[in-house]
Amino acid sequence: MLTGQALAVFRKQLLAWFRQFHRDLPWRGTRDPYRVWLSEIMLQQTRVAAVVPYYQRFLERFPNLHALAAAPEEEVLRRWSGLGYYRRARNLQKAAQQIVAEHGGEFPSRLEDVLALRGVGNYTARAILSIAFEKKHAVLDGNVLRVLARLGAVRGDLRASLRSKELQNCANAYLDRESPGDWNQAMMELGATLCAPKSPQCLLCPVAQFCKARKRGIADLLPEKRKKRATVPIRLAAAVFADERGRTLLLPPPEERNAERLVDYGPALASNLWHFPTVSFNGDPVAKLRSHLRKLRIQDQDGNLQFLAADKVRHTVTYRSITVEPFRIRVRKLPRIKGAEGVPLGEITLLPVSNLTRKVARAALAAAAEERTAGVC
């Protein structure tokens, strides 16, 4: 722990570096709590480069909290489509509705009120309040954890309960109480750019002289790696119908109350989004898919439906490794299923769909293009 004059110099040097060299990001320089909140939710488990265009497009459609609260959920999901972790979008809108109902549409400025919002945890609440309201709350995310671990040469599991509490106390003590918003962003910026997980750029670090890990030559060894959860392989088969007009069939989002039982859809397709008829399998994918279509009451008289294989699609969600085998099924007219929609295969994003569903559509379109080139159809 730094104290006294050393802490004062540490704060001064880090803030000066941040104010001169911070990345120019669209949510920087604003104290609008709605915009700060939106950026923090989008940045959860998502790279900055991926978030920037979504953030800008989302604000064009939902420029303020009231617009988001009043919008149809399907429109919110469609604007979020492709960013992943769709529970964030649902919670974001539910929280906006909470703010309208419980706080008169004004973003709350008390920690307990912000923590009560859907989808907002300790880090997010502290980040919003410090940046938007200059409240004296220190944040502790993955980047800050890494900076603190290297500064103090801290070993062990940083997310263990006791160690995490100690590091939060450390973050609280380091907080520049005159500029809490800039301070938190400076600590996060340092971890995201120079004090990166691999190959930390210690020679460029504005506070390198205070780093115990650097002095001991172990900066690249900290934080110590956590034991990863074993990868779970999941195999799925998807039916991509194509009618004479080039339209395909998408099933509606599964009901949320049944989400725990939707193992046949796989984790990525059980995100309450529109999706192709999809089922998990271990043996023959076509046999399992035929059986699944019968359950959906899609008629296949005497095996008349032809299943044309497209290239496999691979996708990763946390510890799950997903492989989808798409099968194109050409029909004169799309089957009728309650709640299902027919949309152009090349324009499935007219409905909110997951990245995995997009990949399946692209694979089917590529297969169809190859068949046309070969003169098959």
Summary of the structure (lengths in Angstrom):
residues: 377
radius of gyration: 24.8
end to end distance: 71.0
largest distance: 83.4
contacts: 1146
relative contact order: 0.10
helix: 51%
strand: 12%
